[in-house]
Amino acid sequence: MRTLFVPLAVLALAVPPAYSQSPQSSQSLQPQTSTVAGTQSSQPSSRPAARTLEPAGPLTLHSAVSMVLQSNPSLSAAVREQEATEGAIVQAGAWPNPVLSAQVEDLRRDNRTTTVQLGQPIELGGKRAARVTAAERARDQAASALVARRSELRALTVTAFFDVLTAQERLRLAQDSLGLAQTATRAATNRVAAGKVSPLEETRARVAESGTRVELLQAEGTLRSARQQLAALWGNPNPRFTLADGTVDQLPVVATSKDVEGRFFAAPVLRQARLEIERREALSSLERAKRVPDVTVSLGVKRVPAPTETEGANASSSRRNQVVVGVSIPLPIFDTNRGNLAEALSREEKARDDLAAAELQLGADVAQAIERLRSARATAETLQRDALPGAETAFKAATKGFELGKFSFLEALDAQRTLFQVRTQYLVALADAYRASGDLDRLLGTEGDETPNATPPAR
């Protein structure tokens, strides 16, 4: 029987391995670590990342962005997806497995015929190359999605950080307003005690002070919410930082038309749409290659009984072996893969239409974000240059005149309310500018500095 399997052993050595891979692909299968913004995590680990606790004390924008890029779970999920596509490329390049078959004819010992064959399917039409190309395009999409997610998280962090800065300024404004209201109440009380005004003035002052306390409570709630939203980006539901360290008066710079045009082509949504077209083209090539039937080559040994004239006492020892060589190919008569090819081509055209639609939508969104940024900057600069100085001067004059008895309490209260409203409008304009700048970075993508370009408002 030893000679029976000698040809099979030779064929087995000639058969390509179950899968083939490049040195880079083989290295990707080894246990490795993935780096997200400088932090390493073991690939096979399935445990969720530990919650990041920021140090107690002031928090800078750079520290906030670094913690988000290290610990945000959605970014880690994007890294895992990219790692998964590497395995898909390895699998796409695998050769078909050989097939070992055995057949016995006539179970009677003297007339038994045994056939053992080893077959190897051979893919034709470039199917393996088309599979690898499609898998590589999926890997490119995963890498692009990772970059887009990093840009989106950076933009969200910048927006949330400046929301905290604005909320802190609103709280400080509410505290100042409460102090002013308390001063006005004490002044009104003193004037009532001196008999200069009626007790109604004191009642109005206390009502105004109560309204200012309510505004202070609302400002405290807004600040707590902004802090929680910022800390949630790096996975901490209970913020530990004391305050956001930054300058709230720095307005984001409006990007020039040339800068927007240069960033528009590389926007994450358009990059993803173009990669989807390339992937669909590769899938169409794969379906087109599937229309070419594959060939299966087989080689084996057939053990047959001896001729009838030699049968006798030595019949079992006089059996002989025959080499069996075969080729099989399916006939594409009923299934020509026409439907799958038509579906792939339609989806390829759909991907091109999606790219055109994404370009139109992105253009509209970018134009809207730029217009919001310009409007917010103009509003903030106007308030900073014209309204705030006048409101502060009027309030100081009204307060001093009220203390000296030259102005009524209503005039002092009106000046206080005007100053509070102007400051509130200024902070709202700043917040709108930060959000518009963050939306612009999210739409166009940003992989540069963590700190956005900003300029102080005109004075």
C-alpha positions in Angstrom: 0.0 0.0 0.0 3.0 2.3 0.3 3.1 2.8 -3.4 -0.5 3.7 -3.4 0.1 7.1 -1.6 3.4 8.1 -3.2 1.7 10.0 -6.0 -0.7 11.5 -3.5 2.2 12.8 -1.4 3.8 14.3 -4.5 0.6 16.1 -5.4 0.1 17.3 -1.8 3.6 18.9 -1.9 2.7 20.7 -5.1 -0.6 22.1 -3.8 -0.3 25.7 -2.6 -0.9 26.4 1.1 -4.5 26.8 2.4 -3.9 30.6 2.3 -1.2 32.8 1.1 -0.3 36.1 2.6 2.4 38.8 2.4 5.0 39.3 5.1 3.1 42.4 6.2 -0.2 40.4 6.4 1.5 37.7 8.4 2.8 40.2 10.8 -0.7 41.6 11.2 -1.9 38.2 12.5 0.6 38.3 15.3 -0.4 39.6 18.8 0.1 43.3 18.5 -0.8 46.5 20.1 -2.8 49.3 18.6 -2.0 52.9 19.4 -4.6 55.5 19.8 -3.1 59.0 20.3 -0.1 57.6 22.0 -1.9 55.1 24.2 -1.3 51.3 23.6 -4.0 48.7 24.1 -3.6 45.0 23.6 -5.4 43.7 20.5 -6.8 40.5 21.9 -8.1 42.1 25.1 -11.9 42.3 25.2 -12.2 44.2 28.4 -13.6 47.7 28.2 -11.2 50.6 28.6 -10.9 51.9 32.1 -12.6 55.2 32.8 -10.2 58.2 32.5 -10.1 60.5 35.5 -8.7 63.9 34.7 -6.6 65.5 37.4 -8.3 67.9 39.7 -7.5 71.6 39.0 -7.6 73.8 35.9 -8.1 72.0 32.5 -6.5 73.3 29.3 -7.8 72.6 25.8 -4.7 70.6 24.9 -5.2 68.3 27.9 -8.9 67.8 27.1 -8.2 66.9 23.4 -5.5 64.5 24.5 -7.7 62.6 27.0 -10.5 62.3 24.4 -8.3 60.9 21.8 -6.9 58.4 24.3 -10.0 57.2 25.9 -13.1 57.8 23.8 -14.7 54.4 23.2 -16.0 55.2 19.7 -12.4 55.9 18.6 -11.3 52.6 20.0 -14.2 50.9 18.1 -12.9 52.5 14.9 -9.4 51.2 15.5 -10.9 47.6 16.0 -12.8 47.9 12.7 -9.6 48.8 10.9 -7.8 45.9 12.5 -10.7 43.6 11.4 -10.2 44.6 7.8 -6.6 43.5 7.9 -7.9 40.0 8.6 -10.4 40.3 5.8 -7.5 41.0 3.4 -5.6 37.9 4.6 -8.8 35.8 4.1 -9.4 37.3 0.6 -6.0 36.2 -0.5 -6.4 32.5 0.6 -6.3 29.8 -2.0 -9.1 27.2 -2.2 -8.6 24.2 -0.1 -7.7 20.9 -1.8 -10.3 18.1 -1.7 -9.5 14.5 -0.8 -12.0 11.9 -2.1 -12.2 8.1 -1.8 -14.5 5.8 -3.7 -15.0 2.1 -3.4 -16.8 0.0 -6.1 -18.2 -3.5 -5.4 -17.8 -4.3 -1.7 -16.8 -7.9 -2.4 -13.1 -8.3 -1.6 -12.0 -10.0 -4.8 -13.8 -7.6 -7.1 -13.3 -4.4 -5.0 -12.0 -1.3 -6.8 -10.7 1.5 -4.6 -10.0 5.0 -6.0 -8.3 7.8 -3.9 -8.1 11.2 -5.5 -6.7 14.6 -4.4 -8.3 17.6 -6.2 -7.3 21.2 -6.3 -9.7 23.9 -7.4 -8.0 26.6 -9.6 -9.7 30.0 -9.7 -9.8 31.6 -13.1 -10.8 35.1 -14.2 -8.8 37.0 -11.5 -11.2 36.2 -8.7 -8.6 36.1 -6.0 -7.1 39.4 -7.1 -10.6 41.0 -7.2 -11.3 39.7 -3.7 -8.1 41.2 -2.4 -8.7 44.5 -4.1 -12.2 44.8 -2.6 -10.9 43.9 0.9 -8.1 46.5 0.5 -10.7 49.2 -0.4 -12.7 48.2 2.7 -9.5 48.7 4.8 -9.0 52.1 3.2 -12.5 53.0 4.2 -11.9 51.9 7.8 -8.7 53.9 7.9 -10.6 57.0 6.5 -13.4 56.5 9.1 -10.8 56.4 11.9 -9.3 59.7 10.7 -12.8 61.2 10.3 -13.7 60.1 13.8 -10.6 61.7 15.3 -11.3 64.9 13.5 -14.9 64.9 14.7 -14.0 64.2 18.3 -11.4 67.0 18.2 -14.0 69.4 16.9 -16.6 68.2 19.5 -14.0 68.6 22.3 -13.1 72.2 21.2 -16.8 73.1 21.0 -17.5 71.6 24.4 -14.5 73.2 26.0 -15.5 76.7 24.8 -19.1 75.9 26.0 -17.6 75.4 29.5 -15.6 78.7 29.1 -18.8 80.5 28.1 -20.8 79.0 31.0 -18.1 80.0 33.4 -18.3 83.6 32.1 -22.0 83.6 32.4 -21.8 82.4 36.0 -19.3 85.1 36.8 -21.6 87.7 35.2 -24.6 86.3 37.2 -22.5 86.6 40.4 -21.5 90.2 39.5 -25.1 91.0 38.8 -26.2 89.5 42.1 -23.6 91.6 43.9 -24.9 94.7 42.1 -28.4 93.9 43.0 -27.5 93.4 46.6 -25.8 96.8 46.6 -28.9 98.4 45.1 -31.0 96.8 47.7 -28.9 98.0 50.5 -28.9 101.5 49.0 -32.7 101.5 48.7 -33.0 100.3 52.3 -30.8 103.1 53.5 -32.8 105.7 51.6 -36.1 104.3 52.9 -34.7 104.5 56.4 -33.7 108.1 55.8 -37.1 108.9 54.5 -35.9 109.9 51.1 -38.0 107.3 49.1 -41.0 105.3 49.7 -40.8 101.6 50.9 -42.0 100.6 47.4 -38.5 101.3 46.1 -37.0 98.8 48.6 -39.6 96.2 47.5 -38.7 96.7 43.9 -35.0 96.3 44.8 -35.6 93.0 46.6 -37.7 91.7 43.7 -34.9 92.5 41.3 -32.4 90.8 43.6 -34.6 87.7 43.7 -34.7 87.6 39.9 -30.9 87.9 39.8 -30.6 84.9 42.2 -32.7 82.8 39.8 -30.5 83.8 37.0 -27.5 82.7 39.1 -29.1 79.3 39.7 -29.7 78.9 36.0 -26.1 79.8 35.2 -24.8 77.3 37.8 -27.0 74.6 36.1 -25.7 75.5 32.7 -22.1 75.2 33.8 -22.7 71.8 35.5 -24.2 70.5 32.3 -21.4 71.9 30.1 -18.8 70.3 32.4 -20.5 66.9 32.3 -20.8 67.0 28.5 -17.1 67.8 28.2 -16.0 65.1 30.6 -18.3 62.5 29.1 -16.1 62.7 25.9 -13.3 61.0 27.8 -15.6 58.7 29.8 -15.9 60.5 33.1 -19.5 61.2 34.2 -18.4 63.1 37.2 -16.0 65.9 36.2 -13.0 66.5 38.6 -11.5 69.6 37.0 -12.2 72.8 38.7 -12.4 75.1 35.7 -11.6 75.4 32.0 -8.4 77.4 31.6 -8.7 79.6 28.5 -9.6 82.9 27.1 -13.3 83.2 26.2 -12.8 86.5 24.3 -10.7 84.9 21.5 -13.0 84.6 18.5 -12.4 81.8 15.8 -11.0 83.0 12.6 -13.2 82.9 9.5 -11.5 80.6 6.9 -10.7 82.1 3.6 -12.3 80.9 0.4 -9.0 79.3 -0.7 -8.6 77.5 2.6 -12.1 76.2 2.4 -11.7 75.1 -1.2 -8.5 73.2 -0.3 -10.1 71.4 2.7 -13.3 70.7 0.8 -11.9 68.1 -1.5 -10.3 66.2 1.5 -13.5 66.4 3.7 -14.1 63.1 5.5 -17.6 62.6 4.0 -16.3 63.0 0.5 -13.3 60.9 1.1 -15.5 58.1 2.4 -17.8 58.5 -0.7 -14.9 58.2 -3.1 -13.6 55.1 -1.3 -17.0 53.6 -1.5 -17.0 54.0 -5.3 -13.6 52.3 -5.5 -14.9 49.4 -3.3 -18.0 49.0 -5.4 -15.8 49.0 -8.6 -13.8 46.2 -7.0 -16.9 44.3 -6.1 -18.2 44.7 -9.7 -14.9 43.3 -11.0 -15.3 40.3 -8.6 -18.8 39.5 -9.8 -17.6 39.8 -13.4 -14.8 37.4 -12.6 -17.2 34.9 -11.1 -18.8 34.4 -14.5 -15.7 32.6 -15.5 -16.0 29.0 -14.2 -13.2 27.5 -12.1 -11.3 24.4 -13.0 -10.6 21.5 -10.6 -7.6 19.4 -11.3 -7.4 16.0 -9.6 -4.8 13.3 -9.3 -5.2 9.9 -7.7 -4.6 6.2 -7.6 -7.1 3.5 -8.5 -6.5 0.0 -7.1 -8.2 -2.6 -9.3 -8.5 -6.5 -9.2 -6.2 -8.7 -11.3 -7.5 -10.1 -14.6 -9.7 -13.2 -14.3 -7.0 -15.6 -15.6 -4.8 -14.8 -12.7 -7.5 -15.3 -10.0 -6.9 -18.0 -7.6 -4.9 -18.4 -4.4 -2.8 -15.3 -5.2 -5.6 -13.1 -6.4 -5.4 -10.6 -3.5 -1.6 -10.2 -4.0 -1.9 -9.6 -7.7 -4.0 -6.5 -7.6 -2.6 -3.6 -9.5 -2.6 0.2 -9.2 -3.6 2.7 -11.9 -2.9 6.5 -11.9 -6.1 8.6 -12.3 -5.9 12.1 -13.6 -9.0 14.3 -14.0 -10.2 17.7 -14.8 -13.6 19.1 -14.1 -15.2 22.3 -14.9 -18.8 23.5 -14.3 -20.9 24.5 -17.3 -22.3 28.0 -17.0 -25.6 27.1 -18.6 -28.3 28.1 -16.0 -26.3 30.3 -13.6 -24.1 32.8 -15.3 -24.0 35.2 -12.3 -25.8 37.8 -14.4 -28.0 39.0 -11.6 -25.2 39.5 -9.1 -23.2 41.4 -11.7 -26.2 43.7 -12.5 -26.7 44.3 -8.8 -23.0 45.2 -8.3 -23.1 47.6 -11.3 -26.2 49.3 -10.0 -24.7 49.8 -6.6 -21.6 51.2 -8.2 -23.7 53.8 -10.0 -25.5 54.5 -6.7 -22.2 55.2 -5.0 -21.4 57.8 -7.7 -24.8 59.4 -7.1 -24.1 59.4 -3.4 -20.8 61.2 -3.9 -22.6 63.9 -6.0 -25.3 64.3 -3.3 -22.6 64.4 -0.6 -20.8 67.2 -2.4 -24.0 69.3 -2.7 -24.9 68.7 0.9 -21.4 69.4 2.2 -21.3 72.6 0.2 -24.5 73.9 1.7 -23.5 72.9 5.2 -20.1 74.6 4.9 -21.6 77.7 3.5 -24.1 77.8 6.4 -21.4 77.3 9.0 -19.2 80.0 7.5 -22.2 82.4 7.5 -23.0 81.6 11.1 -19.4 82.2 12.1 -19.2 85.5 10.3 -22.5 86.7 11.8 -21.5 85.6 15.3 -18.1 87.3 14.9 -19.7 90.5 13.7 -22.2 90.5 16.5 -19.6 89.9 19.2 -17.2 92.5 17.8 -20.0 95.1 17.6 -21.1 94.4 21.2 -17.6 94.5 22.4 -16.7 97.7 20.6 -19.9 99.7 21.0 -22.5 98.3 23.3 -20.6 97.0 26.3 -18.6 100.2 27.0 -21.7 102.4 26.8 -23.7 100.0 29.0 -21.0 99.9 31.6 -20.6 103.7 31.7 -24.4 104.2 31.9 -24.7 101.7 34.8 -21.8 103.2 36.8 -23.3 106.7 36.4 -26.8 105.5 37.3 -25.6 103.6 40.4 -23.6 106.6 41.6 -26.4 109.0 40.9 -28.9 106.8 42.7 -26.6 106.7 45.8 -26.4 110.5 45.6 -30.1 110.9 45.1 -29.9 112.2 41.6 -31.5 109.2 39.9 -34.5 107.1 40.8 -34.2 103.4 41.6 -36.0 102.5 38.3 -33.3 104.4 36.3 -30.6 102.5 38.2 -32.4 99.2 37.8 -32.9 99.8 34.1 -29.2 100.5 33.6 -28.4 97.3 35.5 -30.7 95.2 33.3 -29.3 96.8 30.2 -25.8 95.9 31.1 -26.7 92.4 32.0 -28.6 91.9 28.7 -25.7 93.3 26.6 -23.2 91.0 28.4 -25.5 88.0 27.9 -25.8 88.8 24.2 -22.1 89.0 23.9 -21.6 85.6 25.5 -24.3 84.1 23.3 -22.5 85.5 20.2 -19.2 84.0 21.4 -20.9 80.6 22.0 -22.4 80.7 18.5 -19.0 81.5 17.0 -17.4 78.6 18.7 -20.2 76.2 17.7 -20.0 77.4 14.1 -16.3 77.0 14.0 -16.6 73.5 15.5 -19.2 72.5 12.9 -16.9 73.8 10.1 -14.0 71.7 11.5 -16.2 68.7 11.8 -17.4 69.0 8.2 -14.1 69.7 6.6 -12.0 67.7 9.0 -9.0 68.8 11.0 -5.9 66.8 11.8 -3.6 69.6 12.7 -3.3 71.6 15.9 -5.8 70.9 18.7 -6.3 74.6 19.4 -8.4 76.4 16.8 -7.2 79.6 15.1 -8.6 82.5 17.1 -8.2 86.2 17.2 -9.2 88.7 19.9 -12.4 90.7 19.1 -12.0 94.2 17.7 -12.0 96.9 20.3 
